[in-house]
Amino acid sequence: MPDTVRSPELWPRLKHEARLFLKHEAAIKHYLQADADYIALCHWNTNIDNGWFWRDEDDELQCGLMDWGRVRQLNLTFAIWGCLNAAPFKLWDEHLEELLQLFVEEYHEHGGPLLDTA
């Protein structure tokens, strides 16, 4: 585990922030569900094994969804979290902003609104 997770400072902070989260859970849910721009039909973890890909007769990339469990309209952050939560810490530390920016650009290019990565 990285030093930040093993540090003694983490546990008091986590205890404090977990309590804050519980105290403000309803407001957080409202925030995550209030803006339709951030809601889409998603699988909760967006892992690559939930779909299959092929090229059609015009060489256009197509995609099928084979894991419909937990597919629903949800805030995109849940899907992104589900996808990245098993990634190595180095990926988060070195590429998180880049990955979020790529997601926002691709989402917008394919018909979604232009989102703010913050």
C-alpha positions as CSV (number, residue, x, y, z in Angstrom):
1,M,0.0,0.0,0.0
2,P,1.2,3.5,-0.7
3,D,2.5,5.7,2.2
4,T,-0.6,7.9,2.1
5,V,-2.8,4.9,3.0
6,R,-0.4,3.5,5.6
7,S,0.1,6.9,7.4
8,P,-1.2,7.3,10.9
9,E,-2.9,10.6,9.8
10,L,-5.3,8.8,7.5
11,W,-7.4,7.1,10.1
12,P,-8.5,10.1,12.1
13,R,-9.2,12.0,8.8
14,L,-11.2,9.0,7.5
15,K,-13.2,8.8,10.7
16,H,-14.0,12.5,10.5
17,E,-14.8,12.5,6.8
18,A,-17.0,9.4,7.1
19,R,-19.1,11.1,9.7
20,L,-19.4,14.2,7.6
21,F,-20.5,12.1,4.7
22,L,-23.2,10.4,6.8
23,K,-24.3,13.7,8.1
24,H,-24.7,15.2,4.6
25,E,-25.6,12.0,2.7
26,A,-29.0,13.4,1.5
27,A,-27.5,16.6,0.2
28,I,-24.7,14.6,-1.6
29,K,-27.3,12.3,-3.2
30,H,-29.3,15.4,-4.3
31,Y,-26.2,17.0,-5.8
32,L,-25.3,13.8,-7.7
33,Q,-28.8,13.4,-9.1
34,A,-29.9,16.9,-9.6
35,D,-28.0,17.8,-12.8
36,A,-29.2,15.7,-15.8
37,D,-26.0,16.5,-17.7
38,Y,-24.2,14.1,-15.3
39,I,-26.7,11.3,-15.6
40,A,-26.5,8.6,-18.2
41,L,-27.4,4.9,-18.8
42,C,-24.4,3.2,-17.4
43,H,-23.1,-0.1,-16.0
44,W,-22.0,0.7,-12.4
45,N,-18.4,-0.2,-13.1
46,T,-17.9,0.3,-16.8
47,N,-15.3,-2.4,-17.0
48,I,-14.3,-3.6,-20.4
49,D,-15.6,-7.1,-19.7
50,N,-19.2,-5.8,-19.7
51,G,-19.3,-5.4,-23.5
52,W,-18.0,-6.7,-26.7
53,F,-16.8,-4.8,-29.8
54,W,-16.7,-5.4,-33.5
55,R,-16.5,-3.5,-36.8
56,D,-19.5,-3.5,-39.1
57,E,-19.6,-3.7,-42.9
58,D,-18.6,0.0,-43.1
59,D,-15.7,-0.6,-40.7
60,E,-17.5,1.4,-38.0
61,L,-16.8,0.3,-34.4
62,Q,-19.8,-1.2,-32.8
63,C,-20.4,-2.2,-29.2
64,G,-22.7,-4.6,-27.4
65,L,-23.5,-4.8,-23.8
66,M,-23.6,-8.3,-22.2
67,D,-23.7,-7.6,-18.5
68,W,-27.0,-5.8,-17.8
69,G,-26.7,-6.3,-14.0
70,R,-26.7,-2.9,-12.3
71,V,-27.2,-1.1,-15.6
72,R,-29.4,2.0,-15.0
73,Q,-29.4,5.7,-15.2
74,L,-26.9,7.0,-12.7
75,N,-24.4,9.7,-12.1
76,L,-21.4,9.3,-14.3
77,T,-19.0,9.5,-11.4
78,F,-20.3,6.2,-10.1
79,A,-19.4,4.5,-13.4
80,I,-16.0,6.2,-13.5
81,W,-15.3,5.2,-9.9
82,G,-16.4,1.7,-10.7
83,C,-14.0,1.5,-13.6
84,L,-11.0,3.1,-11.8
85,N,-11.3,1.7,-8.3
86,A,-9.2,-1.4,-9.1
87,A,-6.5,0.6,-11.0
88,P,-3.0,0.7,-9.5
89,F,-2.3,3.7,-7.3
90,K,0.3,4.9,-9.7
91,L,-2.3,5.3,-12.4
92,W,-4.4,7.5,-10.1
93,D,-1.4,9.5,-9.0
94,E,0.0,10.1,-12.4
95,H,-2.9,10.0,-14.8
96,L,-6.2,10.8,-13.1
97,E,-6.7,14.3,-14.5
98,E,-5.7,13.1,-17.9
99,L,-8.2,10.2,-17.8
100,L,-11.0,12.4,-16.6
101,Q,-10.3,15.0,-19.3
102,L,-10.3,12.2,-21.9
103,F,-13.6,10.9,-20.6
104,V,-15.2,14.4,-20.7
105,E,-13.9,15.0,-24.3
106,E,-15.2,11.6,-25.6
107,Y,-18.5,12.0,-23.8
108,H,-19.0,15.4,-25.4
109,E,-17.8,14.3,-28.8
110,H,-20.4,11.5,-28.8
111,G,-23.4,13.6,-27.9
112,G,-23.1,14.3,-24.2
113,P,-22.8,17.8,-22.8
114,L,-19.4,19.3,-22.1
115,L,-18.8,18.5,-18.4
116,D,-16.4,20.0,-15.8
117,T,-13.9,17.5,-14.5
118,A,-13.9,19.2,-11.1
